[in-house]
Amino acid sequence: EPMGIETTVFAGRPTKWDGLLDWLQMLSGASLILFMWAHMLLVASIIIGPGVMNAIAGFFEATGLAQVGGPLVFLLFLGHFLLAARKVPFRFDRQKTIWEHATMLRHQDTWLWLVQVVTAMIILLMGSIHMWVVLTDLPITAAKSAARIQGGFWLAFFLVLLPMVELHVGIGFYRIGVKWGVIRDRERGKFKRAENILTLTFICIGLLALARFWFLAVH
C-alpha cells in the first residue's frame, strides 16, 4: 500500500486497537484541518479592516468560545500529535531506515509523509508557543495582534510557522483522502495539483494578513 511505509516499517504487528487509533487520528486531523482553515479566514479578516476582526473576535469572546474553545483545540492538537507519533521514527536507526526506503522507492507520497513528519515537529513547538501566548493574553484584538507582529521576533516566527502549518494541513487533507479511499489512484495527480493550489492560496492569504498587521497603526 503506497501510503503505508510508516506502518509497514515501524508499526510492527497490527493489534485490535490500531484500526480505532487510526480512525481517531483521522478524525482529529480532519477536525484540525477545518479549524486551521477557519482560523486563517478569521485572522485574514484584518485585511478587510481591524473593525471586522475585532467584531469577530468579540463574538467569540462574548459567547465563551475563545475561553473554552481555545483550550479544547489545544488538547485536540496534543491528542492528534500523540496519535500520529505512533508512526513517527524517533530513533536514529529508524530514521535512517525510512530515509533509505524513501530514496529507494522514489515514491512522491512517501516524501509527502516525511514532509508531514518534519513539519509536525516544528508545529508542535511553535504552535504550542503561539497558542499559549494568545490564550494567556485574551481578549484578542487587532491592535494587540499588530503590536505583537511589529515587535520582537514575532514576524519572523510567523513567517516560519505559516508555511509549515499550511504544508502540513494541505498534505494531511490529501493523505486522508487517499488512505480512506476517497481519492483513487487515477485521481491522485489531480488532487495533488488542487492541494498545491489550496496550500499556496492560504499561504498568500496569511502573508497578506501579516503585511496588514505590520502596517497597521497601533495606538
N, C-alpha and C positions, 0 to 999 in steps of 0.2 A: 504494500500500500504506500504510494509515493509520499503521503503526508506523514507517515508513521515512523520515520527514522528515530525520532526521540523516544518512541515507545519500544521499538524493536531493539535498540541498542542499550537503553538504560533502565527500562521499567522492570525487566525480569519477567517472571511468570505471572500472568494476569490472575487477579483474585476476584471474588464476587463483588468487591467494593469498587473495582476500577470503573465499571460502567456508570455507577452512581456518581462517583467523583468526577468523571468526565462530563456528565450532564451538569453537575453543579459548576464546574469550571466554565462550560459553555454558557450557562445562564448568567453567571456573574460577569463573564466577559461581555456578553451581549448587552447586559444592563449598563455596564460601564461605558461601552461604545455609545449607547444612546445618551447617557449622561454627558459624555465629553462633547458630543455634537451639540447638544442643547446648551451646555456651558459655554462653548465657543460662540454660539449665536447670541447668547445673552451678554457676554462680555463685549462682543462686537457691536452691541447697541451704542457703545460710546462713539462709534463712527458717525451715527446719526446725530448724537448730541449727548452731553452729560445729563441733561434733564431726563432723557429717555432711560439711560442706565440707572439713574437714581430712583426713578419711578418703579422700575422692575425690581431693583434691589430692595426698595422699600416694601413692595408687596411680599417678597419672601421673608422679610424681617417681621412684618406685621402679622403674617399668618403662622409664624414659627417654623417655617420650612428651612430657613437658614440655620436656626439654632438646633433643630432636631435632625434635619436632612443632612447637614454637613457632617456631623459625627457618624451618621449611618453610612454615608458614602465612603468615609474614611475606613470604616470597618469592612465594607464591601471590597474596597480596594486592597486591604491587607488579606482578606479571605481569598480573593482571587489570586493574589500572588502566592499564597501558601498552596493552593490547589495546583497552580501551574508549576510551582517549584518541584513537584514530584518528578517532573521530567526534565529538569534543568541539570546539566552536568556541573557540579561544583568542584569535583576533584580534578586535579590536573591530568591524570591519566585518561579520564573520561572525556575531558575537553579535547585532548589530543586525538582520541579515537573518533569523536564526531567530526573533528576538522578533517581527518583523513578520509572518513566516509563522504563528507560533503565534497571534498576535492575529487575523489574517485568517481562519485556518481554524477557530478556536474548537473544536478537537478535544481532548477530555479526555486522550486517550492521549499527545498531543504535549506537553501540560502535565506529564504524569507523567514523561516523558523529561527535561524541563527540571528538574523536582524532583530526578531522579536525578543529573543533572549537577552541580547545586549541592551536594547532599548528598555527592557523591563528592569534591568539592574539600575540604569540611570534614573528611570521614572520613580522607582521605589524610594530612592534617596531624595531626589529633587522634588517629587510630588508630595512626599511627606512634609518636607520643609515648607512648601507653598501652602498646603492645607493648614498646617499648624499656625503659620503667620496670619492667614486670613481668618481662621476660626477663633483665634485669640485676640482679634482686633475688630470685632463686629461693632457697629454695622458697616457694611460695605458701601462705599460712596465713590463717585467718580474722582473727586478731588483727592481722597485718600489713596486710591489706586494710582493716580497720576503722580502724586508725591513720591510714592514708593518706586515707580518706574524711573523718575527723574533723579532719584538719589541713590547713592551707593552702587552696588553691583547688580541691581535687580534687572536692568535692561539686558545685560549680558546673560544673566541667569535665565530669563525667559526666551532669549534668542537660542539658547541651547535646548531648553525644555520643550518649546513649541514643536520643532520638527521631530523630536524624539516621541512625543505623545501622538502626533498625527501619523507618523510611520507605524507605530505600534498599533494604533486603532485601525488604520486602513488595512494593514496586513492581517490583523485579527479578524476583521469583518470578512475578508476574502477566505481565510483559512476555516472559519466556522462554516461558511457556505460549502466549501469542498469537503470537509470532514463529515458533515451531516447530510451530504448528498443533494444539497440544493443546487450546487454548481457542478455540472457534469464535466467529464474530461474534455469534450469538444468545445465547451464553453469557457474554459479557463483563460484563454488568451483574451477574449472579450472582457471578461470580468477583471482581469489584471489591469487592462487599459483603463477601465472605468474606475477601478480603485486608485490608480495613479492620478487620474484627473481629480478625483474627490479629495485625495490627500493634498495635492498641490493647491486646490481651491481653499481648503481650510487653513493651510499654511499662509496663503496670501491674505486671507481674512484676518488671521492672527497678527500678521505683520502690519496690516493697516491699523488694527486696533492699538498695537504698541506705538506706532507713529502718532496716532491721535492722542494717546496718553502723554507721549513725550512732549508734544507741543501744546498741551492743554495748560492754560493759565491756572496756577494753584494759589489760592488766596490764604 
